[in-house]
Amino acid sequence: MRTLRQLYRIGAGPSSSHTMGPQRAAYQFLQKHPDASAFHVTLYGSLAATGRGHLTGVAISQVFTDYKFELIWNAAKALPEHPNGMRLEAHDQSGKMLESIEEYSIGGGALLSDKDDDETYPEKNLSEILACCEANGESFWEYADRLEEDQFQPFLQNVWRAMTNAITQGLKEEGVIPGGLDLLRKAHNYFYKSKILEPDYQSDARLAAFAYAVAEENACGKEVVTAPTCGSSGVLPAVLYELQQKLQCSEQDIINALATAGLFGNVVKHNASISGAYIGCQGEIGTACAMAAAAATQLLGGSRHQIEYAAEMGLEHHFGLTCDPVDGLVQIPCIERNAHGAARAMHCANLALLSDGRHCISFDDAVAVLLETGLALRQPYKETSKGGLAMIYKKRITEQQSNKGE
């Protein structure tokens, strides 16, 4: 498995697979052809279907500002390797094609062409990682720290700073989120309402406010951290931020929890997928919930087996969750799902701590079923906005407009 530096990426929202990945692909292609006169980029499948709402065109066009550039949308066709496919072409002044390549944005800002020569972890699944930790007497975070390159701790510190900045900035902002849905930011109000609630409910309200804060920042195209994606970027920071305040734990404790959470996200990314376009939102929010559940259990003093159990529950109970963003925006139901994912992560941690951590379905079993379930989902429910909530909303708006015209 690869380094956690490729799981946690700091960048602008609203979608790592639709902005970070395509922008990286465009930039790398430009580096190969700096003397080209014009570039053509064709988006296919999910990239084209929800790319406008996900700001894919904006992200790619920023790369080619000094060149003739044409962007073509072809949602009706999908390239063979992944629903998020794109073709990049470079042309000289006479119009002759210099090169044409196909690239795929496979989730979390990663590209299919990313080289595999930077394998950091020899273990390929959580069972192997757990066995290695038990044999060496290591915690999950110590295992990650041992195998990662130098400056891993500073890297995670930067990740945490970016996460906390997204929370604090998101809590300050008010007003309408851009995109056309006229959706109001809620984090600011939720946070202040939490202060007047009964003590038993304050923690849940704060947790929701923190998750909303990051998800709303993401929806506005602001800086967030993929954990494991932009669309699910509010779950893990919300859980860590709430527990840091509640437990008064140190920044080092949080850094160690980030390392552990990253391992679980890495296993999903390596053995299944974190791409909503490939396996639905279960791969995004489900993985984020599993990561947050593992981190929370560690901070609450759980054992290795309790941590694994919490993560397994977080993943298992998101099986079948569809990716059906309204108007192709990372807003409905995406923002709200971050808050629900954070709350479920805390519930999974608490339930795991009640047990000894021994259970029948392993985290690796859950990862296998996650992939199986995702592949069985029909394409309208995998980030195309052609099914589910996206179509219900579109139908209602169309009916309202029709009634107004009568």
C-alpha positions in Angstrom: 0.0 0.0 0.0 1.1 3.6 -0.7 2.1 6.3 1.7 -0.6 8.1 3.7 0.7 11.3 2.0 -1.4 10.2 -1.0 -4.5 9.6 1.2 -4.5 13.0 3.0 -4.3 15.7 0.4 -4.7 19.4 1.1 -6.5 21.2 -1.6 -9.6 23.1 -2.8 -13.0 21.5 -2.9 -15.6 20.6 -3.7 -14.6 17.2 -5.2 -11.2 15.5 -5.1 -12.1 13.1 -7.9 -13.6 15.9 -10.0 -11.2 18.8 -9.3 -7.9 17.7 -7.7 -7.5 14.6 -9.9 -8.4 16.1 -13.3 -6.4 19.2 -12.5 -3.4 17.1 -11.7 -3.8 15.2 -14.9 -4.1 18.4 -16.9 -1.0 19.8 -15.3 1.1 16.7 -15.9 0.0 16.6 -19.5 0.9 20.3 -20.0 4.4 19.6 -18.5 4.9 17.0 -21.3 3.9 19.5 -24.0 4.8 23.0 -22.9 5.3 24.0 -26.6 1.9 22.9 -27.7 -0.4 25.6 -29.2 -3.8 24.1 -28.1 -5.3 21.5 -25.8 -8.5 19.6 -26.0 -9.9 17.8 -23.0 -13.0 15.5 -23.2 -14.7 14.4 -20.0 -16.6 11.1 -19.9 -19.1 9.4 -17.7 -19.4 10.8 -14.2 -16.8 13.5 -14.8 -19.1 14.9 -17.5 -22.4 14.1 -15.8 -21.6 16.1 -12.6 -18.5 18.0 -13.6 -20.2 21.3 -14.0 -21.6 21.3 -10.4 -18.3 19.8 -9.2 -16.3 22.6 -10.9 -14.3 20.2 -13.0 -14.2 22.6 -15.9 -13.0 25.4 -13.7 -10.2 23.3 -12.2 -8.9 22.1 -15.6 -9.2 25.5 -17.4 -7.0 27.1 -14.7 -4.2 24.9 -16.0 -4.5 26.0 -19.6 -5.1 29.7 -19.2 -2.2 30.7 -21.5 -3.3 28.3 -24.3 -6.1 27.7 -26.7 -8.3 25.3 -24.8 -11.5 23.4 -25.6 -13.4 21.3 -23.1 -15.9 18.7 -24.3 -18.5 17.0 -22.2 -19.6 13.5 -23.0 -21.7 12.0 -20.2 -23.3 9.4 -22.5 -20.0 7.5 -22.9 -17.7 6.0 -20.3 -14.1 5.0 -20.8 -13.4 1.4 -19.9 -11.2 1.6 -16.8 -13.3 3.9 -14.5 -16.4 6.1 -14.6 -14.2 9.2 -14.1 -12.4 9.1 -17.4 -10.9 11.9 -19.6 -9.0 12.2 -22.8 -6.4 14.9 -23.2 -5.0 16.0 -26.5 -2.2 18.4 -27.4 -2.0 20.1 -30.8 0.7 22.2 -32.5 0.0 25.5 -34.4 -1.0 23.7 -37.6 -3.6 21.7 -35.7 -1.6 18.4 -35.8 -2.1 16.2 -32.8 1.0 15.8 -30.8 -0.4 13.2 -28.4 -3.7 11.9 -27.1 -3.9 10.0 -23.8 -6.6 8.6 -21.6 -6.5 9.3 -17.8 -8.7 8.3 -14.9 -9.4 10.1 -11.6 -10.0 7.2 -9.3 -10.9 9.0 -6.0 -9.3 11.2 -3.4 -7.3 13.1 -6.0 -5.4 10.0 -7.2 -4.9 9.1 -10.8 -4.8 5.6 -12.4 -1.4 6.4 -13.9 0.1 7.2 -10.5 3.2 4.9 -10.3 3.2 1.9 -8.0 6.9 2.2 -7.2 6.4 4.1 -4.0 4.9 1.2 -1.9 5.3 2.1 1.7 3.4 -0.8 3.5 4.3 -4.4 2.7 1.1 -5.6 4.4 -1.9 -5.5 2.0 -4.9 -5.6 4.4 -5.9 -4.9 7.9 -5.5 -8.5 9.1 -1.9 -8.5 8.1 -1.3 -5.1 9.7 -3.0 -6.2 12.9 -0.9 -9.4 13.0 2.3 -7.3 12.4 1.4 -4.9 15.2 0.7 -7.8 17.6 4.0 -9.5 16.7 6.0 -6.3 17.2 4.0 -5.0 20.2 3.1 -1.9 18.2 0.0 0.3 18.1 -1.5 1.1 14.7 0.0 4.6 14.7 3.5 3.3 15.7 3.3 0.9 12.8 2.5 3.7 10.4 5.2 6.0 11.9 7.8 3.3 11.5 7.1 2.6 7.9 6.5 6.2 6.6 9.4 8.3 5.4 11.0 11.1 7.4 8.9 14.2 8.1 5.8 12.1 8.5 4.9 13.8 11.8 5.3 17.3 10.4 3.2 16.2 7.5 0.4 15.1 9.8 0.7 18.3 11.7 0.1 20.3 8.5 -2.9 18.0 7.8 -4.3 18.7 11.2 -3.8 22.5 10.9 -5.6 22.5 7.6 -8.5 20.5 9.1 -8.8 22.8 12.1 -8.6 25.8 9.8 -11.5 24.5 7.8 -13.6 24.1 11.0 -12.8 27.5 12.4 -13.4 29.3 9.1 -16.5 27.3 8.5 -18.0 28.2 11.9 -17.5 31.9 11.1 -19.2 32.0 7.7 -22.9 32.6 7.1 -25.0 33.1 4.0 -25.9 31.2 0.8 -23.6 28.5 -0.6 -22.9 29.1 -4.3 -24.4 26.8 -6.9 -28.0 27.7 -7.3 -29.8 25.6 -4.7 -29.9 28.6 -2.4 -28.7 26.4 0.5 -27.9 28.4 3.6 -24.8 27.6 5.7 -25.8 26.1 9.0 -22.6 25.5 10.9 -22.5 28.9 12.5 -26.0 28.7 13.9 -25.6 25.1 15.0 -22.5 25.9 17.0 -24.1 28.8 18.9 -27.3 26.8 19.5 -25.2 24.0 21.0 -24.2 26.4 23.8 -27.8 26.7 25.1 -28.7 23.0 24.9 -28.8 20.6 27.8 -25.4 19.2 28.6 -26.4 15.8 27.3 -27.0 17.2 23.8 -24.2 19.7 23.5 -21.6 17.3 22.3 -23.8 15.9 19.5 -24.7 19.5 18.4 -21.0 20.6 18.4 -20.1 17.5 16.4 -22.7 18.3 13.8 -21.6 22.0 13.7 -17.9 20.9 13.1 -18.8 18.5 10.4 -21.1 21.1 8.7 -18.4 23.7 8.9 -15.9 21.6 6.9 -18.4 20.3 4.4 -19.8 23.8 3.8 -16.2 25.1 3.2 -15.7 22.3 0.8 -19.0 23.1 -1.0 -17.7 26.6 -1.5 -14.5 25.4 -3.0 -12.4 26.4 0.0 -9.3 24.4 1.3 -10.0 21.1 3.0 -8.2 17.8 3.5 -9.3 14.6 1.7 -10.2 12.2 4.4 -10.5 10.2 2.3 -12.3 12.5 -0.2 -13.4 16.1 -0.4 -17.0 15.1 -0.3 -16.5 13.3 3.0 -13.9 15.7 4.4 -15.9 16.8 7.4 -16.3 13.5 9.2 -12.8 12.8 10.6 -12.0 16.5 11.5 -15.3 16.9 13.4 -14.7 13.8 15.5 -11.1 14.7 16.3 -11.9 18.3 17.1 -14.7 17.4 19.4 -12.7 14.8 21.3 -9.7 17.1 21.6 -11.8 19.6 23.4 -13.8 17.0 25.4 -10.8 14.9 26.5 -8.2 17.7 26.6 -5.9 15.5 24.7 -2.6 16.8 23.2 -1.9 17.6 19.6 0.4 14.6 19.5 -2.6 12.4 20.5 -4.5 13.8 17.5 -1.5 13.3 15.2 -1.3 9.6 16.3 -5.1 9.2 15.7 -4.7 10.7 12.2 -2.1 8.0 11.5 -4.3 5.2 12.7 -7.3 6.6 10.8 -5.2 6.8 7.6 -4.3 3.2 7.8 -7.9 2.1 7.7 -8.7 4.5 4.8 -5.6 3.2 3.0 -6.9 -0.4 3.2 -10.2 0.6 1.7 -8.5 2.6 -1.0 -6.1 -0.3 -1.8 -8.6 -3.2 -1.7 -11.8 -1.6 -2.8 -12.4 2.1 -3.7 -13.1 5.5 -2.2 -14.6 6.8 -5.4 -18.3 7.7 -5.3 -18.4 7.4 -9.1 -17.2 3.8 -8.8 -19.0 2.4 -5.7 -21.3 5.1 -4.5 -21.1 7.3 -1.4 -20.5 4.2 0.8 -16.9 4.4 -0.4 -16.7 8.0 0.7 -18.8 8.6 3.8 -18.5 4.9 4.8 -14.7 5.0 4.7 -14.6 8.4 6.4 -16.8 7.0 9.2 -14.6 3.9 9.6 -11.5 6.2 9.8 -13.1 8.4 12.4 -14.4 5.5 14.4 -10.9 4.0 14.5 -9.4 7.3 15.6 -12.0 8.0 18.2 -11.6 4.5 19.7 -7.9 5.0 20.0 -8.3 8.4 21.7 -10.8 6.8 24.1 -8.3 4.2 25.1 -9.4 1.3 23.0 -7.3 -1.8 22.2 -6.2 -2.7 18.7 -9.1 -5.1 18.4 -11.6 -2.6 19.6 -10.2 0.0 17.1 -10.6 -2.6 14.3 -14.1 -3.4 15.4 -15.2 0.2 15.5 -13.9 0.8 12.0 -15.6 -2.4 10.7 -19.0 -1.2 12.1 -18.5 2.2 10.6 -17.9 0.7 7.2 -20.5 -2.1 7.4 -23.4 0.1 8.3 -23.0 2.3 5.2 -23.3 -0.5 2.7 -25.4 0.5 -0.2 -25.3 4.2 0.4 -25.8 5.9 -3.0 -24.0 8.9 -4.5 -26.9 11.0 -5.9 -25.9 14.7 -5.6 -28.6 17.1 -6.4 -27.8 19.3 -9.5 -24.3 17.6 -9.4 -23.3 19.8 -6.5 -21.5 18.6 -3.4 -24.3 20.0 -1.2 -27.5 17.8 -1.0 -27.2 15.3 0.6 -23.4 15.5 0.9 -23.1 18.2 3.6 -25.7 16.6 5.9 -24.1 13.1 5.4 -20.9 14.4 6.9 -22.7 15.2 10.2 -24.4 11.8 10.2 -21.1 10.0 9.5 -19.4 11.8 12.4 -22.2 10.9 14.8 -22.2 7.3 13.7 -18.4 7.1 14.1 -18.8 8.1 17.7 -21.5 5.6 18.2 -19.3 2.8 16.7 -16.4 3.8 19.0 -18.7 3.7 22.1 -20.2 0.3 21.1 -16.7 -1.2 20.4 -15.5 0.0 23.8 -18.3 -1.9 25.5 -17.0 -5.1 24.0 -13.6 -6.8 24.0 -13.2 -6.1 20.3 -13.7 -9.7 19.2 -16.4 -10.1 16.5 -17.4 -12.3 13.6 -17.0 -10.0 10.6 -13.5 -8.5 10.1 -12.7 -5.1 8.6 -11.3 -6.9 5.6 -14.5 -8.8 5.2 -16.4 -5.4 5.2 -14.0 -4.0 2.6 -14.7 -6.9 0.3 -18.4 -6.5 0.7 -18.1 -2.8 0.2 -16.6 -3.4 -3.2 -19.1 -6.1 -4.1 -22.0 -3.9 -3.1 -20.6 -0.9 -5.0 -20.2 -2.8 -8.2 -23.8 -4.1 -7.9 -25.2 -0.5 -7.6 -26.7 0.7 -10.9 -24.9 3.6 -12.5 -27.6 6.3 -11.8 -26.7 5.9 -8.1 -23.0 6.5 -8.6 -22.3 10.2 -8.9 -24.2 10.8 -12.2 -27.1 12.8 -10.7 -29.4 10.6 -12.8 -31.1 8.7 -9.9 -32.2 8.9 -6.3 -32.4 12.2 -4.6 -31.0 14.1 -7.6 -33.9 13.0 -9.8 -36.6 13.4 -7.2 -35.5 17.0 -6.6 -35.2 17.7 -10.3 -38.7 16.3 -10.9 -40.2 18.5 -8.2 -38.6 21.6 -9.5 -39.8 20.9 -13.0 -43.3 20.4 -11.8 -43.2 23.6 -9.8 -42.0 25.5 -12.8 -44.7 23.9 -15.0 -47.4 24.9 -12.5 -46.2 28.5 -12.4 -46.4 28.6 -16.2 -50.0 27.4 -16.3 
